[in-house]
């Protein structure tokens, strides 16, 4: 079976998080390392919630954009999610943010194990199920890990 979210595997993710320094400078954008981890964590939480959020993509374009999600193309740089503004840190330090991210990943997989048909709204891609959320999170983690030099472009 294809692994849709390999960056979630502890043997891959934990060493990357250990290499991420609190003062790491992004290759692009204005987030700090801790804000980036907290941002990934927040989106993970959205992916298991029932919180209604607006979809920015026109309904008639959703099938094409979900098809794009299923490709190997990376997320483009420069998208600012208006629902998740970058603000002050949510946690006291990067280590705590990393621990919270790991716990959220565990909750993500537990949630879809218990509720395999659950869907949650993504602001761009619309209603996504488990497999498409994994695809999105893989692209999203890859995007931000590349941003901070944890992965090569």
BAKE-108712 format. One line per 5 residues: number of its first residue (from 1); their letters; for each residue x, y, z of N, C-alpha, C. Coordinates in nm, 4 decimals. Atoms other than C-alpha are relative to their C-alpha. Layout:
REM residues N
NUM) A) X,Y,Z,X,Y,Z,X,Y,Z ~ ... .
***
This chain:
REM residues 153
1) XXXXX) 0.0840,-0.1191,0.0000,0.0000,0.0000,0.0000,0.0884,0.1253,0.0000 ~ -0.0748,-0.1250,0.0120,0.1253,0.3458,-0.0905,-0.0047,0.0777,0.1316 ~ -0.0053,-0.0871,-0.1171,0.2396,0.5636,0.1970,-0.0247,0.1425,-0.0475 ~ 0.0391,-0.1324,0.0476,0.0651,0.8948,0.1431,0.0625,0.1131,0.0806 ~ -0.0502,-0.1048,-0.0891,0.2220,1.0832,0.4351,0.1284,-0.0485,0.0682 .
6) XXXXX) -0.1220,0.0542,-0.0602,0.5782,0.9526,0.4846,0.0680,0.0942,0.0999 ~ -0.0632,-0.0918,-0.0954,0.6911,1.2692,0.6629,-0.0598,-0.0094,0.1403 ~ 0.0594,0.0198,-0.1326,0.4610,1.1693,0.9503,0.0647,-0.1154,0.0748 ~ -0.0628,0.1149,-0.0647,0.6680,0.8582,1.0216,0.1083,0.0489,0.0962 ~ -0.0895,-0.0482,-0.1055,0.8603,0.9074,1.3451,0.1468,-0.0126,-0.0386 .
11) XXXXX) -0.1415,0.0179,0.0359,1.1860,0.7685,1.2025,0.0468,0.1036,-0.1020 ~ -0.0331,-0.1077,0.0934,1.1744,1.0448,0.9382,-0.0180,0.1363,0.0669 ~ 0.0368,-0.1304,-0.0551,1.0071,1.3287,1.1281,0.0863,0.0417,0.1194 ~ -0.0708,-0.0380,-0.1235,1.1845,1.3197,1.4656,0.1413,0.0526,-0.0274 ~ -0.1325,-0.0570,0.0282,1.5389,1.3630,1.3260,-0.0063,0.1388,-0.0653 .
16) XXXXX) 0.0142,-0.1326,0.0614,1.4170,1.6567,1.1156,-0.0321,0.1052,0.1049 ~ 0.0367,-0.0962,-0.1044,1.2565,1.8248,1.4139,0.1186,0.0303,0.0903 ~ -0.1186,-0.0217,-0.0834,1.5773,1.7768,1.6133,0.1002,0.0933,-0.0678 ~ -0.0918,-0.0871,0.0746,1.7729,1.9557,1.3374,-0.0504,0.1432,-0.0108 ~ 0.0588,-0.1335,0.0133,1.5366,2.2547,1.3413,0.0347,0.0847,0.1215 .
21) XXXXX) -0.0415,-0.0887,-0.1090,1.6937,2.5291,1.5523,-0.1040,0.1102,0.0199 ~ 0.0964,-0.1078,-0.0256,1.4753,2.7915,1.7217,0.0274,0.1264,-0.0814 ~ -0.0352,-0.1204,0.0754,1.6650,3.0642,1.5344,0.0221,-0.0269,-0.1490 ~ -0.0141,0.0334,0.1421,1.6560,2.8887,1.1941,-0.0675,0.1068,-0.0852 ~ 0.0527,-0.1021,0.0913,1.6030,3.1357,0.9113,-0.0658,-0.0670,-0.1201 .
26) XXXXX) 0.0661,0.0592,0.1166,1.3512,3.0532,0.6374,0.0658,0.0444,-0.1300 ~ -0.0490,-0.0353,0.1342,1.4586,3.0483,0.2729,-0.0927,0.1018,-0.0657 ~ 0.0979,-0.0983,0.0458,1.1408,3.2497,0.2014,-0.1022,0.0168,0.1115 ~ 0.1050,-0.0234,-0.0983,0.8566,3.3970,0.4042,0.0530,0.0625,0.1282 ~ -0.0347,-0.0735,-0.1213,0.8524,3.5570,0.7460,-0.0212,-0.0787,0.1288 .
31) XXXXX) 0.0241,0.0781,-0.1210,0.7608,3.2751,0.9868,0.1304,-0.0372,0.0688 ~ -0.1105,0.0584,-0.0748,0.9925,3.1663,1.2615,-0.0167,-0.1519,-0.0029 ~ 0.0079,0.1463,-0.0044,1.0703,2.7969,1.3063,-0.1174,-0.0447,0.0874 ~ 0.1086,0.0390,-0.0903,0.8298,2.7765,1.5994,-0.1363,0.0319,-0.0613 ~ 0.1274,-0.0325,0.0643,0.5521,2.9557,1.4097,-0.0337,-0.1010,-0.1089 .
36) XXXXX) 0.0220,0.0987,0.1048,0.5973,2.7093,1.1229,-0.0521,-0.1311,0.0589 ~ 0.0442,0.1244,-0.0644,0.5630,2.4071,1.3530,-0.1419,0.0168,0.0536 ~ 0.1345,-0.0246,-0.0532,0.2594,2.5616,1.5213,-0.1029,0.0106,-0.1128 ~ 0.0875,-0.0093,0.1171,0.1096,2.6358,1.1785,-0.0342,-0.1404,-0.0516 ~ 0.0261,0.1380,0.0422,0.1489,2.2702,1.0708,-0.0945,-0.0689,0.0980 .
41) XXXXX) 0.0822,0.0589,-0.1057,-0.0039,2.1657,1.4024,-0.1454,0.0474,-0.0111 ~ 0.1354,-0.0559,0.0107,-0.3036,2.3972,1.3586,-0.0763,-0.0629,-0.1164 ~ 0.0671,0.0596,0.1159,-0.3798,2.2586,1.0119,-0.0330,-0.1469,0.0265 ~ 0.0317,0.1384,-0.0388,-0.3549,1.9029,1.1475,-0.1284,-0.0043,0.0819 ~ 0.1198,-0.0036,-0.0839,-0.6168,1.9961,1.4050,-0.1251,0.0295,-0.0833 .
46) XXXXX) 0.1130,-0.0274,0.0893,-0.8428,2.1436,1.1354,-0.0423,-0.1260,-0.0751 ~ 0.0302,0.1161,0.0843,-0.8184,1.8174,0.9412,-0.0782,-0.1094,0.0717 ~ 0.0830,0.0971,-0.0729,-0.9956,1.6219,1.2150,-0.1204,0.0666,0.0661 ~ 0.1092,-0.0719,-0.0650,-1.2461,1.8872,1.3168,-0.1247,0.0024,-0.0874 ~ 0.1246,-0.0216,0.0726,-1.6027,1.9538,1.2169,-0.0288,0.1488,-0.0122 .
51) XXXXX) 0.0170,-0.1452,0.0029,-1.5484,2.3282,1.2308,-0.0292,0.0461,-0.1425 ~ 0.0283,-0.0506,0.1349,-1.7161,2.4956,0.9349,0.0924,0.1173,-0.0321 ~ -0.0843,-0.1105,0.0455,-1.4757,2.7163,0.7422,-0.0348,0.0292,-0.1452 ~ 0.0313,-0.0326,0.1397,-1.5204,2.9012,0.4151,0.0997,-0.0654,-0.0951 ~ -0.0856,0.0550,0.1053,-1.3827,2.7487,0.0966,0.0252,0.1131,-0.0998 .
56) XXXXX) -0.0352,-0.1112,0.0879,-1.1957,3.0062,-0.1123,-0.0124,-0.0344,-0.1479 ~ 0.0055,0.0435,0.1397,-1.1994,2.8015,-0.4326,-0.1449,-0.0047,-0.0478 ~ 0.1364,0.0118,0.0549,-1.5100,2.8430,-0.6515,-0.0372,-0.1477,-0.0160 ~ 0.0469,0.1389,-0.0011,-1.7181,2.5247,-0.6351,0.0275,-0.0738,-0.1311 ~ -0.0198,0.0668,0.1284,-1.6873,2.4530,-1.0072,0.1471,-0.0349,-0.0259 .
61) XXXXX) -0.1427,0.0285,0.0168,-1.3035,2.4480,-0.9751,0.0514,-0.1075,0.0965 ~ -0.0450,0.0965,-0.1009,-1.2884,2.2060,-0.6800,0.0437,-0.1344,-0.0586 ~ -0.0471,0.1287,0.0530,-1.2701,1.8841,-0.8871,0.1413,0.0077,-0.0594 ~ -0.1328,-0.0137,0.0605,-0.9665,2.0132,-1.0799,0.1078,0.0228,0.1061 ~ -0.1020,-0.0305,-0.1006,-0.7882,2.1436,-0.7721,0.0262,-0.1213,0.0897 .
66) XXXXX) -0.0214,0.1237,-0.0760,-0.8428,1.8167,-0.5827,0.0819,-0.0972,-0.0843 ~ -0.0835,0.0837,0.0876,-0.6999,1.6341,-0.8850,0.1459,0.0443,0.0085 ~ -0.1359,-0.0513,-0.0141,-0.3941,1.8618,-0.8568,0.0615,-0.0487,0.1317 ~ -0.0481,0.0469,-0.1305,-0.3640,1.7665,-0.4883,0.0533,-0.1425,-0.0115 ~ -0.0365,0.1406,0.0144,-0.3308,1.4054,-0.6012,0.1220,-0.0203,-0.0912 .
71) XXXXX) -0.1226,0.0086,0.0794,-0.0251,1.4854,-0.8145,0.1214,0.0119,0.0927 ~ -0.1230,-0.0144,-0.0784,0.3368,1.4995,-0.7010,0.0514,0.1438,0.0002 ~ -0.0437,-0.1403,0.0061,0.3580,1.8753,-0.7634,0.0006,0.0615,0.1394 ~ -0.0079,-0.0628,-0.1328,0.4703,2.0800,-0.4606,-0.0964,0.1175,0.0137 ~ 0.0799,-0.1195,-0.0256,0.2660,2.3536,-0.2973,0.0786,0.1225,-0.0449 .
76) XXXXX) -0.0700,-0.1220,0.0408,0.3473,2.6962,-0.4396,0.0362,0.0862,0.1214 ~ -0.0388,-0.0954,-0.1047,0.5238,2.9569,-0.2305,-0.0947,0.1191,-0.0025 ~ 0.0684,-0.1286,-0.0039,0.3476,3.2685,-0.1140,-0.1462,-0.0011,0.0357 ~ 0.1412,0.0014,-0.0385,-0.0007,3.1504,-0.0144,-0.0115,0.0332,0.1487 ~ 0.0261,-0.0355,-0.1399,-0.1166,3.3175,0.3062,-0.1433,-0.0361,0.0336 .
81) XXXXX) 0.1324,0.0450,-0.0403,-0.4079,3.1414,0.4716,-0.0618,0.1067,0.0892 ~ 0.0596,-0.1075,-0.0793,-0.6360,3.4217,0.5950,-0.0656,-0.0477,0.1297 ~ 0.0611,0.0519,-0.1226,-0.7924,3.1928,0.8561,0.1032,-0.0304,0.1076 ~ -0.1048,0.0346,-0.0960,-0.4586,3.1225,1.0212,0.1119,0.1033,-0.0105 ~ -0.1040,-0.1017,0.0062,-0.2664,3.4464,1.0586,0.1188,-0.0389,0.0888 .
86) XXXXX) -0.1192,0.0238,-0.0801,0.0887,3.4254,1.1848,-0.0015,0.1019,0.1127 ~ 0.0048,-0.0882,-0.1161,0.0880,3.5664,1.5350,0.1042,-0.0402,0.1013 ~ -0.0954,0.0362,-0.1049,0.2662,3.5311,1.8638,0.0000,-0.1514,0.0220 ~ -0.0080,0.1448,-0.0228,0.3832,3.1816,1.9621,-0.1133,-0.0510,0.0888 ~ 0.1042,0.0651,-0.0790,0.1222,2.9428,2.0999,0.0587,-0.0785,0.1168 .
91) XXXXX) -0.0685,0.0818,-0.1005,0.3780,2.7497,2.3059,0.1222,0.0749,0.0517 ~ -0.1130,-0.0747,-0.0573,0.6627,2.8623,2.5323,0.1306,-0.0126,-0.0782 ~ -0.1248,0.0185,0.0742,0.9355,2.7206,2.3052,-0.0206,-0.1014,-0.1118 ~ 0.0072,0.0896,0.1151,1.0091,2.5180,1.9930,-0.0145,-0.1452,0.0428 ~ 0.0087,0.1399,-0.0451,1.0550,2.1929,2.1846,-0.1432,-0.0355,0.0391 .
96) XXXXX) 0.1393,0.0239,-0.0391,0.7060,2.2224,2.3331,-0.0898,-0.0035,-0.1237 ~ 0.0776,-0.0004,0.1244,0.5639,2.3082,1.9887,0.0196,-0.1319,-0.0746 ~ -0.0271,0.1284,0.0656,0.7347,1.9979,1.8438,-0.0747,-0.1143,0.0677 ~ 0.0712,0.1048,-0.0747,0.5874,1.7793,2.1189,-0.1495,0.0061,-0.0304 ~ 0.1419,-0.0161,0.0300,0.2427,1.9217,2.0503,-0.0300,-0.0475,-0.1419 .
101) XXXXX) 0.0170,0.0474,0.1374,0.2854,1.8554,1.6762,-0.0041,-0.1524,-0.0043 ~ -0.0029,0.1469,-0.0017,0.3758,1.4920,1.7445,-0.1295,-0.0562,0.0588 ~ 0.1263,0.0445,-0.0604,0.0697,1.4541,1.9682,-0.1165,0.0198,-0.0973 ~ 0.1059,-0.0249,0.0978,-0.1516,1.6088,1.6995,0.0046,-0.1006,-0.1143 ~ -0.0124,0.1044,0.1032,-0.0148,1.3657,1.4407,-0.0604,-0.1312,0.0493 .
106) XXXXX) 0.0564,0.1228,-0.0566,-0.1023,1.0774,1.6701,-0.1521,0.0079,0.0033 ~ 0.1456,-0.0180,-0.0022,-0.4551,1.2192,1.7165,-0.0586,-0.0085,-0.1409 ~ 0.0461,0.0056,0.1399,-0.4892,1.2603,1.3373,-0.0207,-0.1452,-0.0428 ~ 0.0100,0.1395,0.0429,-0.4184,0.8920,1.2714,-0.1012,-0.0775,0.0845 ~ 0.0998,0.0651,-0.0852,-0.6277,0.7764,1.5706,-0.1410,0.0380,-0.0439 .
111) XXXXX) 0.1324,-0.0484,0.0394,-0.9201,0.9909,1.4584,-0.0500,-0.0729,-0.1244 ~ 0.0444,0.0643,0.1235,-0.9302,0.8473,1.1080,-0.0042,-0.1524,0.0121 ~ 0.0149,0.1428,-0.0280,-0.8800,0.4965,1.2440,-0.1381,-0.0272,0.0590 ~ 0.1313,0.0140,-0.0637,-1.1938,0.5445,1.4546,-0.1145,0.0444,-0.0912 ~ 0.1040,-0.0582,0.0866,-1.3856,0.7496,1.1944,0.0524,0.0072,-0.1441 .
116) XXXXX) -0.0648,0.0022,0.1321,-1.2528,0.6410,0.8514,-0.0732,0.0778,-0.1089 ~ 0.0728,-0.0732,0.1044,-1.5261,0.8165,0.6557,-0.0155,0.1492,0.0327 ~ 0.0087,-0.1414,-0.0376,-1.4869,1.1522,0.8332,0.0589,0.0886,-0.1095 ~ -0.0553,-0.1015,0.0889,-1.4340,1.4557,0.6124,0.0093,0.1307,0.0765 ~ -0.0176,-0.1325,-0.0593,-1.3130,1.8014,0.7077,0.0296,0.0980,-0.1122 .
121) XXXXX) -0.0133,-0.1031,0.1019,-1.3034,2.1270,0.5170,0.1419,0.0568,-0.0019 ~ -0.1255,-0.0722,0.0240,-0.9827,2.2671,0.3711,-0.0366,0.1287,-0.0736 ~ 0.0348,-0.1314,0.0539,-0.9915,2.6353,0.2790,0.0144,0.0092,-0.1529 ~ -0.0219,-0.0015,0.1453,-0.8643,2.5687,-0.0770,-0.0615,-0.1217,-0.0679 ~ 0.0383,0.1250,0.0668,-0.9461,2.2035,-0.1539,-0.1415,-0.0474,0.0330 .
126) XXXXX) 0.1358,0.0385,-0.0359,-1.2900,2.1843,0.0071,-0.0015,-0.1187,0.0948 ~ 0.0183,0.1141,-0.0888,-1.4149,1.8725,0.1826,0.0957,-0.1126,-0.0399 ~ -0.0976,0.1051,0.0252,-1.1368,1.6137,0.2126,-0.0197,-0.1146,0.0979 ~ -0.0013,0.1188,-0.0836,-1.1328,1.2597,0.3443,0.1424,-0.0343,0.0409 ~ -0.1277,0.0421,-0.0585,-0.8492,1.0719,0.5097,0.1156,-0.0033,-0.0999 .
131) XXXXX) -0.1106,0.0124,0.0950,-0.6411,0.9901,0.2019,0.0426,0.1354,-0.0555 ~ -0.0363,-0.1308,0.0535,-0.6588,1.3399,0.0578,0.0591,0.0906,0.1076 ~ -0.0648,-0.0769,-0.1065,-0.5782,1.4954,0.3962,0.1454,-0.0447,0.0169 ~ -0.1388,0.0465,-0.0079,-0.2688,1.2746,0.4098,0.0822,0.0601,-0.1142 ~ -0.0700,-0.0595,0.1144,-0.1724,1.3934,0.0614,0.0294,0.1471,0.0261 .
136) XXXXX) -0.0211,-0.1415,-0.0287,-0.2229,1.7536,0.1668,0.1080,0.0189,0.1064 ~ -0.0986,-0.0176,-0.1078,-0.0262,1.7180,0.4917,0.1412,-0.0324,-0.0490 ~ -0.1323,0.0313,0.0549,0.2607,1.5520,0.3037,0.0542,0.1195,-0.0775 ~ -0.0429,-0.1172,0.0775,0.2764,1.8443,0.0589,0.0292,0.1189,0.0916 ~ -0.0126,-0.1147,-0.0894,0.2350,2.0964,0.3417,0.1266,-0.0105,0.0852 .
141) XXXXX) -0.1222,0.0201,-0.0781,0.5066,1.9480,0.5634,0.1224,0.0157,-0.0909 ~ -0.1118,-0.0086,0.0937,0.7344,1.9140,0.2601,0.0289,0.1462,-0.0351 ~ -0.0131,-0.1420,0.0327,0.6725,2.2791,0.1671,0.0737,0.0756,0.1114 ~ -0.0599,-0.0759,-0.1109,0.7594,2.4139,0.5112,0.1350,-0.0567,0.0431 ~ -0.1318,0.0552,-0.0316,1.0469,2.1732,0.5738,0.1033,0.0437,-0.1028 .
146) XXXXX) -0.0891,-0.0567,0.1022,1.1959,2.2898,0.2450,0.0264,0.1472,0.0303 ~ -0.0136,-0.1413,-0.0361,1.1325,2.6491,0.3525,0.1091,0.0202,0.1046 ~ -0.0973,-0.0142,-0.1088,1.3494,2.5908,0.6603,0.1250,-0.0849,-0.0192 ~ -0.1231,0.0700,0.0312,1.6181,2.3849,0.4888,0.0107,-0.1403,0.0551 ~ -0.0014,0.1376,-0.0500,1.5209,2.0496,0.6423,-0.0090,-0.0999,-0.1153 .
151) XXX) 0.0063,0.0792,0.1238,1.4534,1.9158,0.2905,0.0576,0.0854,-0.1118 ~ -0.0518,-0.0706,0.1162,1.6215,2.0062,-0.0343,-0.1124,0.0274,-0.0992 ~ 0.1020,-0.0366,0.1007,1.4253,2.1751,-0.3131,0.0060,-0.0967,-0.1167 .
***
